[in-house]
């Protein structure tokens, strides 16, 4: 099957992200499959590449050149990771192997460049992203009945205070450094609120800690990074032109865009799944379901396009 024969699904509407380990990814009969080796037999599983945004290849994986060619033709981003989906090891731009094409869109890249070299306008986009981030948390937590069932109510005093206080202060900041400090404080308050509701009051955010909540936060964040990298690749904007994290990370725009959805979806479910002692696969399925339910990818696309059209 050639790329022209595939039914195109907009990236913002694609449903699948994959984390694979201990398998071989290959092309067979015009499809991309992964092969798992069992004691008595080998099993093949199909990957619907036309409806997939990101594939993370974990421990014990390999991939053929033919499979990479088909993934590229379908616009699927590939990342190589350690066990459990973190850390990311290798790729183009930030940590992603992005499909190459001579015909990438230029409209959004040109719009991004018009404001990016002006510090004031970069700050304006950073502020707009932070406001959108808070509003997305409010929207998701207000409508998600599953979260409410776990005690996450948007009008609870601690949650409302953290979000409202940050929302009101965003416009006052004149430096990205001040915005980063305030953003870290807001996220810390949300960690505390989530920890209290899941019975993990002694929680401390440390990516190297190794407890379930920290591991799930790491894993969920990398899934969000995959969606962000996909969004930027589709719109043709290089990952290095960040508005907040750019001074320390070459691919920091991925982190800026991923932050739009992490607090709303990854943060609460990492704590809930840790409380329930969920497996890594169960957590991943929960996160991906919520990404789809709350149209996280659509939201990312909308915010990037909005910045391109409104700031210039």
Secondary structure as UniProt FT lines:
FT   HELIX           3..5
FT   HELIX           11..13
FT   STRAND          16..20
FT   STRAND          23..28
FT   TURN            29..30
FT   STRAND          31..37
FT   STRAND          42..47
FT   HELIX           49..51
FT   STRAND          52..57
FT   TURN            59..60
FT   STRAND          61..63
FT   HELIX           65..73
FT   TURN            74..75
FT   STRAND          77..81
FT   HELIX           83..85
FT   STRAND          88..90
FT   TURN            93..95
FT   STRAND          96..97
FT   TURN            102..103
FT   HELIX           107..116
FT   HELIX           119..143
FT   HELIX           145..149
FT   TURN            150..151
FT   TURN            154..155
FT   HELIX           157..170
FT   TURN            171..172
FT   HELIX           176..197
FT   TURN            198..199
FT   TURN            201..202
FT   TURN            207..208
FT   HELIX           212..235
FT   TURN            239..240
FT   TURN            246..248
FT   TURN            250..251
FT   HELIX           252..261
FT   HELIX           262..267
FT   HELIX           268..275
FT   TURN            276..277
FT   HELIX           280..293
FT   TURN            294..295
FT   HELIX           296..310
//
